[in-house]
């Protein structure tokens, strides 16, 4: 509950970040919670954010990103299907999370154009369907864009992208009602976190970012160790 609350606060405040905040720690607690249950929760918080700021959504950018995400989802699905043991899943999950963190701290900045939106949409779909973490690739593009439109646009993208990921996972037989009910059980924490995050907009500074990334790195290293041991 605490982990989901924290992830929802970040998601609501920034328009992204639920997966990177919550997914690695949820995977350590119980791998059954990721990626499907975490995707349900992340998608729900994104939908809430998109609806509350729908007037600021740049739909053209959302459409381009989403077209790329579909390709990434299919590539990530192939990897998920090939993972035959919990140890292998933990290893791959940890490596993908670590890759996402490295993207977040790399300091790269990509121009906001059609090519980059499509390419980062692919990467976001790939990492998102494996781990539920799809924000870091898009952060490379939107890190210096106006906060209000960025938050709304990313919320819309992750809402629709999350729905697409869940549909594909269900069709592939990798998601079930068990994952849905697990998400429902911890949904109150997501609702409270979303409500709290809306009242904290503008208060996410570099100190919070460093702290959250440190948690993600630690969790990813523990998952990698679990996968190798």
C-alpha positions in Angstrom: 0.0 0.0 0.0 2.8 2.4 0.9 4.7 1.7 -2.3 1.6 2.2 -4.5 0.7 5.4 -2.6 4.2 6.8 -3.3 4.1 5.8 -7.0 0.6 7.4 -7.4 1.8 10.6 -5.8 4.7 10.8 -8.3 2.5 9.8 -11.3 -0.2 12.4 -10.4 2.4 15.1 -9.8 4.5 14.6 -12.9 2.3 12.8 -15.3 4.6 9.8 -15.3 6.8 7.8 -12.9 4.5 5.3 -11.2 6.3 2.3 -12.7 9.8 3.5 -12.0 8.8 4.3 -8.4 6.7 1.3 -7.5 7.4 -1.6 -9.9 11.0 -2.5 -8.8 10.0 -2.7 -5.1 6.8 -4.6 -5.9 8.8 -7.1 -7.9 11.0 -7.7 -4.9 8.0 -8.3 -2.6 6.1 -10.6 -5.0 6.8 -11.0 -8.7 3.1 -11.7 -9.3 2.4 -8.0 -8.9 4.4 -7.1 -12.0 3.9 -6.2 -14.7 0.2 -6.8 -14.9 -1.2 -5.5 -11.6 1.3 -2.6 -11.6 0.1 -1.8 -15.1 -3.5 -1.8 -14.0 -2.7 0.7 -11.2 -0.4 2.9 -13.4 -3.0 3.0 -16.2 -5.7 4.0 -13.7 -3.7 6.8 -12.3 -2.8 8.0 -15.8 -6.5 8.0 -16.8 -7.4 10.1 -13.8 -4.6 12.5 -14.6 -5.5 12.7 -18.3 -9.2 13.4 -17.6 -8.5 16.1 -15.0 -6.2 18.0 -17.5 -7.7 16.9 -20.8 -7.8 20.5 -22.1 -4.0 20.6 -22.1 -3.3 17.3 -24.0 -1.4 17.5 -27.2 -3.2 14.7 -29.1 -0.9 14.7 -32.1 2.1 13.9 -29.9 0.1 11.2 -28.1 -0.9 9.6 -31.4 2.7 9.5 -32.7 4.1 8.0 -29.4 1.3 5.5 -29.3 1.9 4.2 -32.8 5.5 3.5 -31.8 4.5 2.0 -28.5 2.5 -0.8 -30.2 5.7 -2.0 -31.9 7.6 -1.9 -28.6 4.8 -3.8 -26.8 5.0 -6.7 -29.4 8.8 -6.9 -29.0 8.6 -6.9 -25.2 5.9 -9.6 -25.3 8.2 -11.9 -27.2 10.8 -11.5 -24.4 8.2 -12.1 -21.7 6.9 -15.3 -23.4 10.5 -16.6 -23.6 11.1 -16.2 -19.8 10.6 -19.7 -18.4 11.7 -19.3 -14.8 11.3 -16.9 -11.9 15.0 -16.4 -11.7 15.3 -15.4 -15.3 12.3 -13.1 -15.0 14.0 -11.4 -12.0 17.2 -11.0 -13.9 15.6 -9.5 -17.0 13.3 -7.3 -14.9 16.2 -5.9 -12.9 18.2 -5.2 -16.1 15.4 -3.4 -17.8 14.7 -1.3 -14.7 18.4 -0.5 -14.5 18.4 0.5 -18.1 15.4 2.8 -17.4 17.2 4.4 -14.5 20.3 5.0 -16.7 18.1 6.7 -19.3 16.7 8.9 -16.5 20.1 10.1 -15.3 21.9 10.2 -18.6 21.2 13.9 -19.1 20.5 13.4 -22.8 17.9 15.7 -24.3 16.1 14.8 -27.5 14.2 17.3 -29.7 10.4 17.2 -29.6 9.8 15.9 -33.2 7.9 13.1 -34.9 11.0 10.8 -35.3 12.0 11.0 -31.7 8.5 10.6 -30.4 8.0 7.5 -32.5 11.4 6.0 -31.5 10.9 6.7 -27.8 7.4 5.3 -28.0 8.9 2.0 -29.2 11.3 1.9 -26.3 8.6 2.9 -23.8 6.4 0.1 -25.1 9.2 -2.4 -24.8 10.1 -1.6 -21.2 6.5 -0.9 -20.2 5.1 -4.3 -21.1 8.0 -6.2 -19.4 8.2 -4.1 -16.2 5.3 -1.5 -16.4 8.1 1.2 -16.5 7.7 3.2 -19.7 8.4 6.8 -18.6 12.2 7.3 -18.8 12.4 7.2 -22.7 9.7 9.9 -23.0 11.4 11.9 -20.2 14.4 12.4 -22.6 12.1 14.4 -24.8 9.8 16.2 -22.4 12.2 17.0 -19.6 12.4 20.7 -20.5 8.9 21.2 -22.0 6.2 23.3 -20.3 5.0 21.4 -17.2 1.2 21.7 -17.6 1.0 20.4 -21.2 3.7 17.8 -20.6 1.9 16.3 -17.6 -1.4 16.1 -19.4 0.1 14.7 -22.7 2.1 12.0 -20.9 -0.8 11.1 -18.7 -2.9 10.6 -21.9 -0.1 8.6 -23.6 0.4 6.3 -20.6 -3.4 5.8 -20.1 -3.8 4.6 -23.7 -0.5 2.8 -23.8 -1.3 1.0 -20.6 -4.6 -0.1 -22.0 -2.9 -1.4 -25.1 -0.3 -3.3 -23.0 -3.0 -4.9 -20.9 -5.0 -6.0 -23.9 -2.0 -7.6 -25.5 -1.0 -9.3 -22.2 -4.4 -10.8 -21.8 -4.6 -12.0 -25.4 -1.2 -13.7 -24.9 -2.4 -15.4 -21.8 0.1 -13.6 -19.5 -2.6 -11.7 -17.6 -5.6 -13.1 -15.6 -8.4 -12.0 -13.3 -6.0 -12.7 -10.4 -3.8 -9.8 -11.4 -6.9 -7.6 -11.7 -8.2 -8.5 -8.2 -4.7 -7.9 -6.8 -4.8 -4.4 -8.3 -8.3 -3.8 -6.9 -7.1 -4.8 -3.4 -4.4 -2.1 -3.4 -6.3 0.4 -5.5 -7.3 2.5 -2.4 -3.7 3.5 -2.0 -3.5 4.5 -5.6 -6.6 6.7 -5.3 -5.3 8.3 -2.1 -1.9 8.9 -3.8 -3.5 10.4 -6.9 -5.6 12.8 -4.7 -2.5 13.8 -2.7 -0.3 14.2 -5.8 -2.7 16.7 -7.4 -2.2 18.9 -4.3 1.6 18.6 -4.5 2.1 19.7 -8.1 5.2 21.8 -8.5 6.8 20.4 -5.3 8.8 17.6 -7.0 12.4 18.9 -7.0 15.8 17.3 -7.6 15.9 15.9 -4.0 12.9 13.8 -4.6 14.1 12.6 -8.0 17.5 11.5 -6.6 15.8 9.6 -3.8 13.4 7.8 -6.1 16.1 6.9 -8.6 18.2 5.5 -5.7 15.4 3.2 -4.6 14.9 2.0 -8.2 18.7 1.3 -8.6 18.8 -0.6 -5.3 15.8 -2.7 -6.2 17.1 -3.4 -9.7 20.4 -4.6 -8.3 18.7 -6.8 -5.8 16.5 -8.3 -8.6 19.6 -8.9 -10.7 21.3 -10.6 -7.7 18.2 -12.8 -7.1 18.2 -13.8 -10.8 21.8 -14.8 -10.8 21.8 -16.6 -7.4 
